[in-house]
Amino acid sequence: MDKKEIIEKVNRFLTNEIEIEEDLITPEALLTKDLGIDSLDVIDIIVIVEQVFNVKIKGEELKNVKTLQEFYNFVERKINSK
């Protein structure tokens, strides 16, 4: 799966499942401050990513992920390390 496809899938579930406004979704957006993602959203996001990309994620793996671009990179690394 290429980077573009990862970004499209992530953006799709952020708008559809987490209900983030599409115009807020930019690579430099801060997950908590700009997108309003809280700890409950993180749990939902982990479950969705695990299902969509068939990977396993531990919550603490996301503690240093601050921006959406970092999240895209994280998902890409998880997929490539399978």
MIDO-860167 format. One line per field, with one value per atom (N, C-alpha, C): residue number from 1; x, y, z. Coordinates in Angstrom, 1 decimal. Example, Ala and Ser with C-alpha at 12.3 -4.5 7.8 and 13.67 -1.06 7.14 Angstrom:
2
i: 1:1:1:2:2:2
px: 13.2:12.3:13.2:12.8:13.7:12.9
py: -5.7:-4.5:-3.3:-2.2:-1.1:0.0
pz: 7.8:7.8:7.8:7.1:7.1:7.9
END
This chain:
82
i: 1:1:1:2:2:2:3:3:3:4:4:4:5:5:5:6:6:6:7:7:7:8:8:8:9:9:9:10:10:10:11:11:11:12:12:12:13:13:13:14:14:14:15:15:15:16:16:16:17:17:17:18:18:18:19:19:19:20:20:20:21:21:21:22:22:22:23:23:23:24:24:24:25:25:25:26:26:26:27:27:27:28:28:28:29:29:29:30:30:30:31:31:31:32:32:32:33:33:33:34:34:34:35:35:35:36:36:36:37:37:37:38:38:38:39:39:39:40:40:40:41:41:41:42:42:42:43:43:43:44:44:44:45:45:45:46:46:46:47:47:47:48:48:48:49:49:49:50:50:50:51:51:51:52:52:52:53:53:53:54:54:54:55:55:55:56:56:56:57:57:57:58:58:58:59:59:59:60:60:60:61:61:61:62:62:62:63:63:63:64:64:64:65:65:65:66:66:66:67:67:67:68:68:68:69:69:69:70:70:70:71:71:71:72:72:72:73:73:73:74:74:74:75:75:75:76:76:76:77:77:77:78:78:78:79:79:79:80:80:80:81:81:81:82:82:82
px: 0.9:0.0:0.9:0.6:1.4:1.0:1.8:1.6:0.2:0.0:-1.2:-2.5:-2.5:-3.6:-3.8:-2.7:-2.8:-3.4:-3.0:-3.5:-5.0:-5.4:-6.8:-7.6:-7.2:-8.0:-8.0:-6.9:-6.9:-7.8:-7.7:-8.6:-10.1:-10.4:-11.8:-12.3:-11.6:-12.2:-12.2:-11.2:-11.3:-12.5:-12.9:-14.1:-15.4:-15.4:-16.6:-16.9:-15.8:-16.0:-15.7:-14.7:-14.4:-15.1:-15.7:-16.5:-15.7:-14.5:-13.6:-14.0:-14.1:-14.4:-13.3:-13.6:-12.6:-11.6:-12.1:-11.2:-10.1:-10.3:-9.3:-8.2:-8.4:-7.5:-6.4:-5.3:-4.1:-2.9:-1.8:-0.7:-0.1:-0.1:0.5:-0.4:-1.7:-2.7:-2.2:-2.3:-2.0:-3.3:-3.0:-4.1:-5.0:-4.5:-5.3:-5.8:-4.9:-5.3:-6.1:-5.7:-6.4:-7.5:-7.4:-8.4:-9.4:-9.0:-9.9:-9.9:-8.9:-8.9:-8.5:-9.4:-9.2:-8.8:-8.7:-8.2:-9.2:-10.5:-11.5:-11.4:-11.2:-11.0:-9.8:-8.7:-7.5:-7.8:-8.6:-9.0:-9.8:-10.7:-11.5:-10.6:-9.6:-8.7:-7.8:-7.4:-6.5:-7.3:-8.6:-9.4:-9.6:-9.9:-10.2:-8.9:-7.8:-6.5:-6.2:-6.4:-6.1:-7.0:-8.2:-9.1:-8.8:-8.7:-8.5:-7.1:-6.1:-4.8:-4.2:-5.0:-4.6:-3.2:-3.1:-1.9:-2.4:-1.4:-1.7:-0.9:-1.7:-1.1:-1.3:-0.2:-0.3:-0.5:-1.3:-1.6:-0.4:0.6:1.8:2.6:2.4:3.1:2.8:1.6:1.1:1.5:2.1:2.3:3.2:4.1:4.9:4.4:3.2:2.6:1.8:2.2:1.6:0.8:1.3:0.7:0.0:-0.8:-1.4:-0.4:0.6:1.7:2.5:2.7:3.4:2.5:1.2:0.3:0.3:0.3:0.4:1.7:2.8:4.1:4.1:3.5:3.3:2.6:1.5:0.7:1.5:2.2:3.0:4.1:4.7:5.8:5.2:4.0:3.3:3.0:2.5:2.2:3.4:4.5:5.7:6.5:6.2:6.9:6.2:5.0:4.3:5.1
py: -1.2:0.0:1.2:2.2:3.3:4.4:5.4:6.5:7.3:7.5:8.2:7.4:6.1:5.3:5.3:5.3:5.4:6.7:7.8:9.1:9.2:8.7:8.7:7.9:6.7:5.9:6.5:7.1:7.7:8.9:9.8:10.9:10.5:9.5:9.0:8.6:7.8:7.4:8.6:9.5:10.7:11.5:11.7:12.4:11.6:10.4:9.6:9.0:8.5:7.8:8.7:9.6:10.4:11.8:12.0:13.2:14.5:14.5:15.7:16.4:17.7:18.4:18.3:18.0:17.8:18.9:20.2:21.3:21.4:20.7:20.8:19.7:18.8:17.7:18.1:18.5:18.9:18.1:17.9:17.1:17.8:19.1:19.8:20.0:19.5:19.7:18.9:19.5:18.9:18.0:16.8:15.9:16.3:16.8:17.2:18.6:19.5:21.0:21.3:20.9:21.4:20.5:19.2:18.2:17.8:18.2:17.9:16.4:15.7:14.2:14.1:13.4:13.1:11.7:11.3:9.9:8.9:9.2:8.2:8.1:9.2:9.1:8.3:8.4:7.6:6.1:5.7:4.3:3.9:4.7:4.4:4.4:5.3:5.4:4.1:3.7:2.5:1.3:1.1:0.0:0.1:1.3:1.4:1.1:1.7:1.4:-0.1:-0.7:-2.2:-2.9:-2.5:-3.2:-2.9:-1.6:-1.1:-1.6:-1.5:-1.8:-3.2:-3.9:-5.2:-5.2:-4.3:-4.2:-4.2:-4.3:-4.3:-3.0:-2.3:-1.0:-1.1:-0.7:-0.5:1.0:1.4:2.8:3.7:3.1:3.9:4.2:3.5:3.7:5.1:5.6:6.8:8.1:7.9:9.0:10.1:9.8:10.9:11.4:10.9:11.3:12.5:13.7:14.9:15.5:15.3:15.9:14.8:15.2:14.2:13.6:14.3:13.8:12.7:13.0:11.9:10.7:10.9:9.7:8.9:9.6:8.9:8.1:8.7:8.1:6.8:7.0:5.9:4.7:5.0:3.9:3.3:4.0:3.5:2.6:3.0:2.1:0.8:0.9:-0.3:-1.3:-0.8:-1.6:-2.3:-1.5:-2.0:-2.9:-2.9:-3.8:-5.1:-5.3:-6.6:-7.8
pz: 0.0:0.0:0.0:-0.9:-1.0:0.0:0.1:1.1:0.8:-0.5:-0.9:-0.5:-0.6:-0.3:1.3:2.0:3.5:3.9:3.3:3.6:3.3:2.2:1.8:2.8:3.2:4.1:5.5:6.0:7.3:7.3:6.2:6.1:6.1:5.4:5.2:6.6:7.4:8.7:9.7:9.5:10.4:10.2:8.9:8.7:8.9:8.5:8.7:10.1:10.7:12.0:13.2:13.1:14.2:14.1:12.9:12.6:12.7:12.1:12.0:10.7:10.7:9.5:8.5:7.3:6.2:6.1:6.2:6.0:7.1:8.2:9.3:9.1:8.2:8.0:7.0:7.6:6.9:7.6:6.8:7.4:8.6:8.7:9.8:11.0:10.9:12.0:13.2:14.4:15.6:16.0:16.4:16.6:17.7:18.8:20.0:19.8:19.5:19.5:18.3:17.1:15.9:15.5:15.8:15.4:16.5:17.7:18.9:19.3:18.9:19.2:20.7:21.4:22.9:23.1:24.3:24.6:24.2:24.2:23.7:22.2:21.5:20.1:19.7:20.5:20.2:20.3:21.2:21.3:20.1:19.7:18.4:17.2:17.1:16.0:16.0:17.1:17.2:16.6:17.1:16.6:15.1:14.6:13.2:12.4:12.8:12.1:12.1:13.2:13.3:12.3:12.1:11.2:9.8:9.5:8.1:7.5:8.3:7.8:8.3:9.1:9.6:10.3:11.3:12.1:13.6:14.5:15.9:16.5:17.3:17.9:19.4:20.1:21.5:21.7:22.7:22.9:23.1:23.8:24.1:22.9:21.8:20.6:20.0:20.3:19.8:20.6:21.8:22.7:22.1:21.2:20.6:19.2:18.8:17.5:17.8:17.3:17.6:16.4:15.2:14.0:13.1:12.2:11.3:10.4:10.0:9.2:9.9:11.2:12.0:12.1:12.2:12.3:10.9:9.8:8.5:8.5:8.9:8.9:9.8:11.0:11.9:11.3:10.7:10.1:9.0:8.2:7.1:7.7:8.7:9.4:9.9:10.5:11.0:9.9:8.8:7.7:7.1:7.0:6.4:7.3:8.6:9.5:9.8:9.1:9.2:8.7
END
